[in-house]
């Protein structure tokens, strides 16, 4: 299980029925496969991939404006209800 999928499933359990949950993770397959095994999470989740970031890793390279002005690609599957 991925940390993102775990967080989505937990949030879905406690969120209102009309919530939309997405993510900012890089790869989708593992996340989506894990979420699609949870009926509640599947109903409220749609994957997304922000086109942002860099090759640098770690807290010292954190950027609080990372997503400003960036494109975000929404990645629904055949099972995405909306």
Biopython code that builds the backbone (N, CA, C, O; Angstrom):
import numpy as np
from Bio.PDB.StructureBuilder import StructureBuilder

atoms = [
    (1, "UNK", "N", (0.849, -1.188, 0.000)),
    (1, "UNK", "CA", (0.000, 0.000, 0.000)),
    (1, "UNK", "C", (0.884, 1.238, 0.000)),
    (1, "UNK", "O", (1.963, 1.241, 0.593)),
    (2, "UNK", "N", (0.431, 2.267, -0.654)),
    (2, "UNK", "CA", (1.206, 3.503, -0.681)),
    (2, "UNK", "C", (0.722, 4.455, 0.398)),
    (2, "UNK", "O", (-0.419, 4.369, 0.851)),
    (3, "UNK", "N", (1.581, 5.344, 0.798)),
    (3, "UNK", "CA", (1.185, 6.355, 1.777)),
    (3, "UNK", "C", (0.067, 7.235, 1.267)),
    (3, "UNK", "O", (-0.842, 7.582, 2.020)),
    (4, "UNK", "N", (0.122, 7.605, -0.018)),
    (4, "UNK", "CA", (-0.930, 8.441, -0.594)),
    (4, "UNK", "C", (-2.254, 7.699, -0.594)),
    (4, "UNK", "O", (-3.273, 8.269, -0.206)),
    (5, "UNK", "N", (-2.265, 6.454, -1.017)),
    (5, "UNK", "CA", (-3.511, 5.679, -1.042)),
    (5, "UNK", "C", (-4.075, 5.524, 0.361)),
    (5, "UNK", "O", (-5.286, 5.633, 0.555)),
    (6, "UNK", "N", (-3.227, 5.275, 1.328)),
    (6, "UNK", "CA", (-3.684, 5.167, 2.717)),
    (6, "UNK", "C", (-4.324, 6.473, 3.177)),
    (6, "UNK", "O", (-5.373, 6.461, 3.821)),
    (7, "UNK", "N", (-3.697, 7.591, 2.849)),
    (7, "UNK", "CA", (-4.226, 8.898, 3.248)),
    (7, "UNK", "C", (-5.556, 9.191, 2.558)),
    (7, "UNK", "O", (-6.467, 9.736, 3.180)),
    (8, "UNK", "N", (-5.673, 8.838, 1.289)),
    (8, "UNK", "CA", (-6.929, 9.047, 0.561)),
    (8, "UNK", "C", (-8.034, 8.207, 1.181)),
    (8, "UNK", "O", (-9.141, 8.699, 1.398)),
    (9, "UNK", "N", (-7.744, 6.950, 1.466)),
    (9, "UNK", "CA", (-8.776, 6.083, 2.054)),
    (9, "UNK", "C", (-9.211, 6.586, 3.423)),
    (9, "UNK", "O", (-10.398, 6.538, 3.743)),
    (10, "UNK", "N", (-8.288, 7.061, 4.226)),
    (10, "UNK", "CA", (-8.625, 7.614, 5.538)),
    (10, "UNK", "C", (-9.458, 8.882, 5.385)),
    (10, "UNK", "O", (-10.477, 9.035, 6.059)),
    (11, "UNK", "N", (-9.041, 9.786, 4.513)),
    (11, "UNK", "CA", (-9.787, 11.026, 4.295)),
    (11, "UNK", "C", (-11.187, 10.733, 3.771)),
    (11, "UNK", "O", (-12.155, 11.363, 4.197)),
    (12, "UNK", "N", (-11.299, 9.783, 2.851)),
    (12, "UNK", "CA", (-12.607, 9.432, 2.281)),
    (12, "UNK", "C", (-13.558, 8.916, 3.352)),
    (12, "UNK", "O", (-14.759, 9.184, 3.308)),
    (13, "UNK", "N", (-13.027, 8.189, 4.297)),
    (13, "UNK", "CA", (-13.847, 7.635, 5.380)),
    (13, "UNK", "C", (-14.465, 8.724, 6.243)),
    (13, "UNK", "O", (-15.547, 8.537, 6.799)),
    (14, "UNK", "N", (-13.786, 9.861, 6.358)),
    (14, "UNK", "CA", (-14.228, 10.918, 7.278)),
    (14, "UNK", "C", (-14.780, 12.153, 6.577)),
    (14, "UNK", "O", (-15.253, 13.075, 7.241)),
    (15, "UNK", "N", (-14.728, 12.187, 5.265)),
    (15, "UNK", "CA", (-15.157, 13.367, 4.513)),
    (15, "UNK", "C", (-16.631, 13.275, 4.144)),
    (15, "UNK", "O", (-17.204, 12.186, 4.127)),
    (16, "UNK", "N", (-17.247, 14.422, 3.847)),
    (16, "UNK", "CA", (-18.635, 14.397, 3.386)),
    (16, "UNK", "C", (-18.743, 13.651, 2.052)),
    (16, "UNK", "O", (-17.756, 13.518, 1.328)),
    (17, "UNK", "N", (-19.924, 13.175, 1.739)),
    (17, "UNK", "CA", (-20.141, 12.355, 0.537)),
    (17, "UNK", "C", (-19.834, 13.102, -0.753)),
    (17, "UNK", "O", (-19.483, 12.475, -1.753)),
    (18, "UNK", "N", (-19.957, 14.426, -0.753)),
    (18, "UNK", "CA", (-19.754, 15.189, -1.991)),
    (18, "UNK", "C", (-18.331, 15.738, -2.138)),
    (18, "UNK", "O", (-18.093, 16.616, -2.968)),
    (19, "UNK", "N", (-17.400, 15.239, -1.354)),
    (19, "UNK", "CA", (-16.013, 15.708, -1.434)),
    (19, "UNK", "C", (-15.331, 15.161, -2.691)),
    (19, "UNK", "O", (-15.696, 14.094, -3.186)),
    (20, "UNK", "N", (-14.360, 15.879, -3.193)),
    (20, "UNK", "CA", (-13.505, 15.396, -4.269)),
    (20, "UNK", "C", (-12.086, 15.376, -3.720)),
    (20, "UNK", "O", (-11.580, 16.394, -3.249)),
    (21, "UNK", "N", (-11.458, 14.230, -3.784)),
    (21, "UNK", "CA", (-10.089, 14.085, -3.293)),
    (21, "UNK", "C", (-9.186, 13.791, -4.478)),
    (21, "UNK", "O", (-9.512, 12.960, -5.325)),
    (22, "UNK", "N", (-8.060, 14.468, -4.536)),
    (22, "UNK", "CA", (-7.064, 14.215, -5.564)),
    (22, "UNK", "C", (-5.704, 14.123, -4.887)),
    (22, "UNK", "O", (-5.608, 14.199, -3.663)),
    (23, "UNK", "N", (-4.670, 13.962, -5.673)),
    (23, "UNK", "CA", (-3.335, 13.839, -5.097)),
    (23, "UNK", "C", (-2.337, 14.622, -5.938)),
    (23, "UNK", "O", (-2.659, 15.106, -7.023)),
    (24, "UNK", "N", (-1.146, 14.734, -5.428)),
    (24, "UNK", "CA", (-0.072, 15.418, -6.149)),
    (24, "UNK", "C", (1.116, 14.485, -6.324)),
    (24, "UNK", "O", (2.249, 14.930, -6.505)),
    (25, "UNK", "N", (0.843, 13.189, -6.269)),
    (25, "UNK", "CA", (1.907, 12.213, -6.441)),
    (25, "UNK", "C", (2.342, 12.120, -7.889)),
    (25, "UNK", "O", (1.632, 12.559, -8.793)),
    (26, "UNK", "N", (3.492, 11.556, -8.098)),
    (26, "UNK", "CA", (4.052, 11.474, -9.433)),
    (26, "UNK", "C", (3.456, 10.328, -10.237)),
    (26, "UNK", "O", (2.896, 10.552, -11.310)),
    (27, "UNK", "N", (3.567, 9.130, -9.742)),
    (27, "UNK", "CA", (3.049, 7.972, -10.473)),
    (27, "UNK", "C", (1.666, 7.621, -9.970)),
    (27, "UNK", "O", (1.345, 7.877, -8.809)),
    (28, "UNK", "N", (0.850, 7.046, -10.815)),
    (28, "UNK", "CA", (-0.552, 6.810, -10.472)),
    (28, "UNK", "C", (-0.932, 5.346, -10.300)),
    (28, "UNK", "O", (-1.801, 5.048, -9.480)),
    (29, "UNK", "N", (-0.335, 4.436, -11.019)),
    (29, "UNK", "CA", (-0.840, 3.061, -11.068)),
    (29, "UNK", "C", (-1.030, 2.459, -9.674)),
    (29, "UNK", "O", (-2.122, 1.985, -9.362)),
    (30, "UNK", "N", (-0.017, 2.465, -8.847)),
    (30, "UNK", "CA", (-0.112, 1.850, -7.517)),
    (30, "UNK", "C", (-1.159, 2.555, -6.659)),
    (30, "UNK", "O", (-1.926, 1.911, -5.944)),
    (31, "UNK", "N", (-1.179, 3.873, -6.738)),
    (31, "UNK", "CA", (-2.148, 4.654, -5.956)),
    (31, "UNK", "C", (-3.572, 4.315, -6.391)),
    (31, "UNK", "O", (-4.417, 3.988, -5.558)),
    (32, "UNK", "N", (-3.834, 4.393, -7.680)),
    (32, "UNK", "CA", (-5.185, 4.149, -8.205)),
    (32, "UNK", "C", (-5.619, 2.709, -7.942)),
    (32, "UNK", "O", (-6.758, 2.479, -7.534)),
    (33, "UNK", "N", (-4.755, 1.756, -8.162)),
    (33, "UNK", "CA", (-5.121, 0.353, -7.915)),
    (33, "UNK", "C", (-5.503, 0.134, -6.463)),
    (33, "UNK", "O", (-6.468, -0.575, -6.180)),
    (34, "UNK", "N", (-4.770, 0.726, -5.543)),
    (34, "UNK", "CA", (-5.095, 0.577, -4.121)),
    (34, "UNK", "C", (-6.420, 1.242, -3.787)),
    (34, "UNK", "O", (-7.220, 0.689, -3.033)),
    (35, "UNK", "N", (-6.656, 2.418, -4.340)),
    (35, "UNK", "CA", (-7.886, 3.147, -4.043)),
    (35, "UNK", "C", (-9.099, 2.461, -4.667)),
    (35, "UNK", "O", (-10.177, 2.460, -4.072)),
    (36, "UNK", "N", (-8.942, 1.886, -5.843)),
    (36, "UNK", "CA", (-10.081, 1.242, -6.498)),
    (36, "UNK", "C", (-10.538, -0.032, -5.793)),
    (36, "UNK", "O", (-11.567, -0.598, -6.162)),
    (37, "UNK", "N", (-9.809, -0.487, -4.803)),
    (37, "UNK", "CA", (-10.243, -1.627, -3.986)),
    (37, "UNK", "C", (-11.060, -1.174, -2.776)),
    (37, "UNK", "O", (-11.526, -2.003, -1.994)),
    (38, "UNK", "N", (-11.232, 0.126, -2.624)),
    (38, "UNK", "CA", (-11.988, 0.693, -1.508)),
    (38, "UNK", "C", (-13.162, 1.468, -2.111)),
    (38, "UNK", "O", (-12.960, 2.530, -2.699)),
    (39, "UNK", "N", (-14.373, 0.954, -1.973)),
    (39, "UNK", "CA", (-15.551, 1.529, -2.636)),
    (39, "UNK", "C", (-15.758, 2.993, -2.278)),
    (39, "UNK", "O", (-16.028, 3.807, -3.161)),
    (40, "UNK", "N", (-15.639, 3.338, -1.022)),
    (40, "UNK", "CA", (-15.855, 4.737, -0.599)),
    (40, "UNK", "C", (-14.799, 5.652, -1.216)),
    (40, "UNK", "O", (-15.139, 6.699, -1.767)),
    (41, "UNK", "N", (-13.540, 5.278, -1.133)),
    (41, "UNK", "CA", (-12.462, 6.106, -1.682)),
    (41, "UNK", "C", (-12.590, 6.230, -3.198)),
    (41, "UNK", "O", (-12.353, 7.302, -3.757)),
    (42, "UNK", "N", (-12.955, 5.161, -3.849)),
    (42, "UNK", "CA", (-13.087, 5.181, -5.315)),
    (42, "UNK", "C", (-14.133, 6.192, -5.760)),
    (42, "UNK", "O", (-13.963, 6.843, -6.791)),
    (43, "UNK", "N", (-15.216, 6.331, -4.995)),
    (43, "UNK", "CA", (-16.294, 7.252, -5.365)),
    (43, "UNK", "C", (-15.888, 8.717, -5.270)),
    (43, "UNK", "O", (-16.521, 9.566, -5.899)),
    (44, "UNK", "N", (-14.848, 9.036, -4.500)),
    (44, "UNK", "CA", (-14.515, 10.452, -4.271)),
    (44, "UNK", "C", (-13.121, 10.843, -4.774)),
    (44, "UNK", "O", (-12.716, 11.995, -4.621)),
    (45, "UNK", "N", (-12.387, 9.905, -5.370)),
    (45, "UNK", "CA", (-11.009, 10.182, -5.778)),
    (45, "UNK", "C", (-10.854, 10.264, -7.284)),
    (45, "UNK", "O", (-11.432, 9.465, -8.021)),
    (46, "UNK", "N", (-10.077, 11.225, -7.733)),
    (46, "UNK", "CA", (-9.601, 11.271, -9.106)),
    (46, "UNK", "C", (-8.117, 11.647, -9.037)),
    (46, "UNK", "O", (-7.738, 12.636, -8.410)),
    (47, "UNK", "N", (-7.305, 10.848, -9.685)),
    (47, "UNK", "CA", (-5.875, 11.094, -9.676)),
    (47, "UNK", "C", (-5.514, 12.346, -10.468)),
    (47, "UNK", "O", (-6.247, 12.772, -11.360)),
    (48, "UNK", "N", (-4.376, 12.917, -10.122)),
    (48, "UNK", "CA", (-3.888, 14.088, -10.840)),
    (48, "UNK", "C", (-2.367, 14.088, -10.808)),
    (48, "UNK", "O", (-1.746, 13.491, -9.929)),
    (49, "UNK", "N", (-1.789, 14.762, -11.776)),
    (49, "UNK", "CA", (-0.337, 14.855, -11.837)),
    (49, "UNK", "C", (0.053, 16.292, -12.135)),
    (49, "UNK", "O", (-0.042, 16.742, -13.277)),
    (50, "UNK", "N", (0.495, 17.018, -11.104)),
    (50, "UNK", "CA", (0.951, 18.381, -11.354)),
    (50, "UNK", "C", (2.279, 18.344, -12.102)),
    (50, "UNK", "O", (3.168, 17.562, -11.766)),
    (51, "UNK", "N", (2.404, 19.176, -13.096)),
    (51, "UNK", "CA", (3.649, 19.254, -13.858)),
    (51, "UNK", "C", (4.513, 20.304, -13.149)),
    (51, "UNK", "O", (4.540, 21.477, -13.522)),
    (52, "UNK", "N", (5.202, 19.847, -12.133)),
    (52, "UNK", "CA", (6.009, 20.726, -11.292)),
    (52, "UNK", "C", (7.102, 19.891, -10.633)),
    (52, "UNK", "O", (7.063, 18.661, -10.659)),
    (53, "UNK", "N", (8.035, 20.548, -10.067)),
    (53, "UNK", "CA", (9.087, 19.849, -9.342)),
    (53, "UNK", "C", (10.431, 19.977, -10.030)),
    (53, "UNK", "O", (10.581, 20.686, -11.026)),
    (54, "UNK", "N", (11.377, 19.293, -9.489)),
    (54, "UNK", "CA", (12.721, 19.313, -10.056)),
    (54, "UNK", "C", (13.408, 17.996, -9.726)),
    (54, "UNK", "O", (12.829, 17.122, -9.081)),
    (55, "UNK", "N", (14.611, 17.872, -10.162)),
    (55, "UNK", "CA", (15.372, 16.651, -9.890)),
    (55, "UNK", "C", (15.953, 16.657, -8.473)),
    (55, "UNK", "O", (16.460, 15.637, -8.006)),
    (56, "UNK", "N", (15.880, 17.786, -7.801)),
    (56, "UNK", "CA", (16.445, 17.903, -6.447)),
    (56, "UNK", "C", (15.483, 17.315, -5.421)),
    (56, "UNK", "O", (14.268, 17.481, -5.533)),
    (57, "UNK", "N", (16.022, 16.637, -4.437)),
    (57, "UNK", "CA", (15.197, 16.004, -3.416)),
    (57, "UNK", "C", (15.616, 16.469, -2.028)),
    (57, "UNK", "O", (16.749, 16.897, -1.808)),
    (58, "UNK", "N", (14.676, 16.374, -1.107)),
    (58, "UNK", "CA", (14.970, 16.682, 0.285)),
    (58, "UNK", "C", (14.392, 18.013, 0.726)),
    (58, "UNK", "O", (14.061, 18.878, -0.085)),
    (59, "UNK", "N", (14.284, 18.147, 2.040)),
    (59, "UNK", "CA", (13.663, 19.327, 2.640)),
    (59, "UNK", "C", (14.397, 20.616, 2.300)),
    (59, "UNK", "O", (13.764, 21.667, 2.200)),
    (60, "UNK", "N", (15.700, 20.567, 2.120)),
    (60, "UNK", "CA", (16.428, 21.813, 1.853)),
    (60, "UNK", "C", (16.083, 22.410, 0.485)),
    (60, "UNK", "O", (16.394, 23.570, 0.218)),
    (61, "UNK", "N", (15.435, 21.610, -0.388)),
    (61, "UNK", "CA", (15.030, 22.098, -1.700)),
    (61, "UNK", "C", (13.527, 22.386, -1.775)),
    (61, "UNK", "O", (12.996, 22.602, -2.864)),
    (62, "UNK", "N", (12.847, 22.391, -0.644)),
    (62, "UNK", "CA", (11.407, 22.662, -0.625)),
    (62, "UNK", "C", (11.114, 24.042, -1.208)),
    (62, "UNK", "O", (11.883, 24.985, -1.023)),
    (63, "UNK", "N", (9.987, 24.143, -1.917)),
    (63, "UNK", "CA", (9.595, 25.395, -2.561)),
    (63, "UNK", "C", (8.117, 25.636, -2.271)),
    (63, "UNK", "O", (7.260, 24.907, -2.770)),
    (64, "UNK", "N", (7.817, 26.642, -1.477)),
    (64, "UNK", "CA", (6.428, 26.894, -1.087)),
    (64, "UNK", "C", (5.575, 27.413, -2.249)),
    (64, "UNK", "O", (4.358, 27.525, -2.105)),
    (65, "UNK", "N", (6.178, 27.728, -3.382)),
    (65, "UNK", "CA", (5.424, 28.192, -4.550)),
    (65, "UNK", "C", (5.511, 27.184, -5.698)),
    (65, "UNK", "O", (5.298, 27.541, -6.857)),
    (66, "UNK", "N", (5.817, 25.956, -5.384)),
    (66, "UNK", "CA", (6.050, 24.915, -6.378)),
    (66, "UNK", "C", (4.917, 24.773, -7.394)),
    (66, "UNK", "O", (5.176, 24.575, -8.581)),
    (67, "UNK", "N", (3.674, 24.869, -6.944)),
    (67, "UNK", "CA", (2.536, 24.615, -7.822)),
    (67, "UNK", "C", (1.957, 25.878, -8.462)),
    (67, "UNK", "O", (1.055, 25.784, -9.293)),
    (68, "UNK", "N", (2.455, 27.041, -8.093)),
    (68, "UNK", "CA", (1.915, 28.282, -8.650)),
    (68, "UNK", "C", (2.165, 28.364, -10.150)),
    (68, "UNK", "O", (3.291, 28.191, -10.617)),
    (69, "UNK", "N", (1.095, 28.631, -10.897)),
    (69, "UNK", "CA", (1.195, 28.800, -12.334)),
    (69, "UNK", "C", (1.516, 27.523, -13.104)),
    (69, "UNK", "O", (1.897, 27.595, -14.272)),
    (70, "UNK", "N", (1.373, 26.370, -12.483)),
    (70, "UNK", "CA", (1.695, 25.093, -13.122)),
    (70, "UNK", "C", (0.436, 24.410, -13.633)),
    (70, "UNK", "O", (-0.657, 24.619, -13.106)),
    (71, "UNK", "N", (0.600, 23.607, -14.646)),
    (71, "UNK", "CA", (-0.484, 22.785, -15.180)),
    (71, "UNK", "C", (-0.625, 21.554, -14.308)),
    (71, "UNK", "O", (0.363, 21.014, -13.810)),
    (72, "UNK", "N", (-1.860, 21.117, -14.127)),
    (72, "UNK", "CA", (-2.122, 19.876, -13.389)),
    (72, "UNK", "C", (-2.991, 18.998, -14.290)),
    (72, "UNK", "O", (-4.091, 19.392, -14.678)),
    (73, "UNK", "N", (-2.497, 17.825, -14.615)),
    (73, "UNK", "CA", (-3.207, 16.898, -15.492)),
    (73, "UNK", "C", (-4.068, 15.976, -14.628)),
    (73, "UNK", "O", (-3.556, 15.287, -13.745)),
    (74, "UNK", "N", (-5.368, 15.967, -14.885)),
    (74, "UNK", "CA", (-6.297, 15.090, -14.177)),
    (74, "UNK", "C", (-6.299, 13.742, -14.911)),
    (74, "UNK", "O", (-6.339, 13.695, -16.141)),
    (75, "UNK", "N", (-6.254, 12.655, -14.144)),
    (75, "UNK", "CA", (-6.074, 11.320, -14.736)),
    (75, "UNK", "C", (-7.177, 10.349, -14.333)),
    (75, "UNK", "O", (-6.903, 9.382, -13.621)),
    (76, "UNK", "N", (-8.416, 10.574, -14.766)),
    (76, "UNK", "CA", (-9.482, 9.634, -14.425)),
    (76, "UNK", "C", (-9.266, 8.279, -15.114)),
    (76, "UNK", "O", (-8.572, 8.183, -16.126)),
    (77, "UNK", "N", (-9.866, 7.255, -14.549)),
    (77, "UNK", "CA", (-9.860, 5.926, -15.157)),
    (77, "UNK", "C", (-11.280, 5.581, -15.586)),
    (77, "UNK", "O", (-12.191, 6.389, -15.405)),
    (78, "UNK", "N", (-11.483, 4.394, -16.153)),
    (78, "UNK", "CA", (-12.846, 3.977, -16.508)),
    (78, "UNK", "C", (-13.741, 3.858, -15.283)),
    (78, "UNK", "O", (-14.965, 3.918, -15.401)),
    (79, "UNK", "N", (-13.145, 3.691, -14.114)),
    (79, "UNK", "CA", (-13.913, 3.536, -12.880)),
    (79, "UNK", "C", (-14.172, 4.846, -12.160)),
    (79, "UNK", "O", (-14.914, 4.865, -11.178)),
    (80, "UNK", "N", (-13.586, 5.934, -12.616)),
    (80, "UNK", "CA", (-13.800, 7.227, -11.973)),
    (80, "UNK", "C", (-15.248, 7.653, -12.216)),
    (80, "UNK", "O", (-15.673, 7.754, -13.367)),
    (81, "UNK", "N", (-16.017, 7.906, -11.142)),
    (81, "UNK", "CA", (-17.445, 8.144, -11.311)),
    (81, "UNK", "C", (-17.810, 9.523, -11.838)),
    (81, "UNK", "O", (-18.948, 9.713, -12.268)),
    (82, "UNK", "N", (-16.927, 10.468, -11.827)),
    (82, "UNK", "CA", (-17.313, 11.816, -12.285)),
    (82, "UNK", "C", (-16.537, 12.225, -13.509)),
    (82, "UNK", "O", (-16.734, 13.325, -14.026)),
]
sb = StructureBuilder()
sb.init_structure("model")
sb.init_model(0)
sb.init_chain("A")
sb.init_seg("    ")
for serial, (resi, resn, name, xyz) in enumerate(atoms, 1):
    if name == "N":
        sb.init_residue(resn, " ", resi, " ")
    sb.init_atom(name, np.array(xyz, "f"), 0.0, 1.0, " ", f" {name:<3s}", serial, name[0])
structure = sb.get_structure()
